[in-house]
Amino acid sequence: MSKPKKPTFRIQFHNSNQIYELYAHAVSQSQMAGFIEIGEIIFGEHSKLLIDPAEEKLKREFANVKNTYIPHFAVIRIDEVEQSGKNRILDNDGSSVTNFPGQAVIPRKS
């Protein structure tokens, strides 16, 4: 008889003008009022050749974290999914592309 499969959740939340997308096995209402508790964060196994810098940054940030507590107002959505994907950090508009710094200068026609 096999063990029942743990549920997998995709959590999206705002953090420092960015959107974090994490996959975890445990999500619940925290006993601290106004917070969501996230535990058992899932990090994929990678080959030595391909390393995603965003996921590596998240892996370092949450390396020794048993549970993290996210304020309700920062949570965008929580989905139960069939399988985990890549943890990632997106720009505030939801894209993974950063705008080039500075303003674009468009010459006027005279």
Secondary structure, 3 states (H helix, E strand, C coil): CCCCCCCEEEEEEEECCEEEEEEEEEEEECCCCCEEEEEEECCCCCCCCCCCHHHHHHHHHCCCCCEEEEEHHHEEEEEEECCCCCCEEEECCCCCCCCCCCCCCCCCCC
